[in-house]
Amino acid sequence: MEEATIHEFDFALINEYFSGLERQGPGSPEATIRALSFIPNLSDESKIADLGCGTGGQTMVLAKNTPGTITALDLFPGSIDKLNINAEKFGLQNRVKGIVGSMDHLPFQNDEFDLIWSEGAIANIGFEKGLNYWKRFLKKGGFLSVTYESWFTDERPAEIEKFWVDAVPEIGTIGHNISIMQKTGYVPVAAFTLPENCWLDTYFIPQKVRQEEFLKKYAGNKTAESFIAYLRHEAELYSKYKQYYGYVFYIGKRI
Ligand SMILES: C[S@@+](CC[C@H](N)C(=O)[O-])C[C@H]1O[C@@H](n2cnc3c(N)ncnc32)[C@H](O)[C@@H]1O
């Protein structure tokens, strides 16, 4: 039987599931802070955008570790509500604002931002298209910092190749992605792979309880059941093939 791809599940169902988690993709506070260490000269006046922010796991880390203001944008209103509630909870509401919007139609001015951040989300617009389109919203000399699914090797087993090409058709090697960054008008400043704990501790392990809750709520619902089966398959593939792929932080400076 053909396995489902992530594109076959309903957007609302995916978001209901993921908005019950603190993070919606692999990452960690340590990785976010490490990426931030490559960004110089942020001040109280700095303006930062966090695109595809989800419920704001990384947005809060950014806010606690940078001066300036953050506009966090996501397509899913339920995630933005959570993000704004969390910003209040941490007393960050004057510096962090969540808004609903699409990363391929941004409600911003040209040259508005000192820094554009995006963790686990640029594949929704495409790596090259995202880098090209987002550049105009950065000031000259501003920075972009994104995580993106990447191959670690030139070749890999067919099973994992198929899974990721279905999910992210443009997926490429780290060298290829750095060359796209250069081609689209950024000076590549740093790239580093997310360590395994970014997949396990903040992504796969918290999902175990969430999956049980979800299956209980949607007992008998075939779409929900096959969505959870897809996610479990994703976790199994990671443990089998993690030497071949992962998320990579790409940091570049707009020319
Ligand atoms: C894998 S999650 C990552 C969320 C968060 N940055 C994190 O790392 O926990 C991808 C996010 O992109 C959002 N998204 C998908 N398509 C989008 C679009 N066109 N514009 C804005 N956000 C989008 C989803 O709603 C989801 O919150």
Ligand as a Chemical Component Dictionary entry (heavy atoms), coordinates in Angstrom:
data_LIG
# 
_chem_comp.id                   LIG 
_chem_comp.type                 NON-POLYMER 
_chem_comp.pdbx_formal_charge   0 
_chem_comp.three_letter_code    LIG 
# 
loop_
_chem_comp_atom.comp_id 
_chem_comp_atom.atom_id 
_chem_comp_atom.alt_atom_id 
_chem_comp_atom.type_symbol 
_chem_comp_atom.charge 
_chem_comp_atom.model_Cartn_x 
_chem_comp_atom.model_Cartn_y 
_chem_comp_atom.model_Cartn_z 
_chem_comp_atom.pdbx_ordinal 
LIG C1  C1  C 0  7.174 22.868 11.612 1  
LIG S1  S1  S 1  6.210 24.227 12.191 2  
LIG C2  C2  C 0  7.469 25.185 13.037 3  
LIG C3  C3  C 0  6.885 26.103 14.097 4  
LIG C4  C4  C 0  7.900 26.789 15.004 5  
LIG N1  N1  N 0  8.734 27.725 14.265 6  
LIG C5  C5  C 0  8.768 25.779 15.733 7  
LIG O1  O1  O 0  9.917 25.551 15.288 8  
LIG O2  O2  O -1 8.295 25.223 16.728 9  
LIG C6  C6  C 0  5.856 25.157 10.724 10 
LIG C7  C7  C 0  4.922 26.350 10.959 11 
LIG O3  O3  O 0  4.755 27.038 9.722  12 
LIG C8  C8  C 0  3.410 27.508 9.665  13 
LIG N2  N2  N 0  3.065 27.775 8.267  14 
LIG C9  C9  C 0  2.829 26.894 7.257  15 
LIG N3  N3  N 0  2.604 27.543 6.107  16 
LIG C10 C10 C 0  2.690 28.881 6.387  17 
LIG C11 C11 C 0  2.564 30.068 5.621  18 
LIG N4  N4  N 0  2.295 30.035 4.317  19 
LIG N5  N5  N 0  2.736 31.250 6.233  20 
LIG C12 C12 C 0  2.998 31.328 7.568  21 
LIG N6  N6  N 0  3.135 30.230 8.352  22 
LIG C13 C13 C 0  2.983 29.021 7.771  23 
LIG C14 C14 C 0  2.590 26.388 10.302 24 
LIG O4  O4  O 0  1.321 26.854 10.729 25 
LIG C15 C15 C 0  3.532 25.979 11.445 26 
LIG O5  O5  O 0  3.260 26.715 12.606 27 
# 
loop_
_chem_comp_bond.comp_id 
_chem_comp_bond.atom_id_1 
_chem_comp_bond.atom_id_2 
_chem_comp_bond.value_order 
_chem_comp_bond.pdbx_ordinal 
LIG C1  S1  SING 1  
LIG S1  C2  SING 2  
LIG S1  C6  SING 3  
LIG C2  C3  SING 4  
LIG C3  C4  SING 5  
LIG C4  N1  SING 6  
LIG C4  C5  SING 7  
LIG C5  O1  DOUB 8  
LIG C5  O2  SING 9  
LIG C6  C7  SING 10 
LIG C7  O3  SING 11 
LIG C7  C15 SING 12 
LIG O3  C8  SING 13 
LIG C8  N2  SING 14 
LIG C8  C14 SING 15 
LIG N2  C9  SING 16 
LIG N2  C13 SING 17 
LIG C9  N3  DOUB 18 
LIG N3  C10 SING 19 
LIG C10 C11 SING 20 
LIG C10 C13 DOUB 21 
LIG C11 N4  SING 22 
LIG C11 N5  DOUB 23 
LIG N5  C12 SING 24 
LIG C12 N6  DOUB 25 
LIG N6  C13 SING 26 
LIG C14 O4  SING 27 
LIG C14 C15 SING 28 
LIG C15 O5  SING 29 
# 
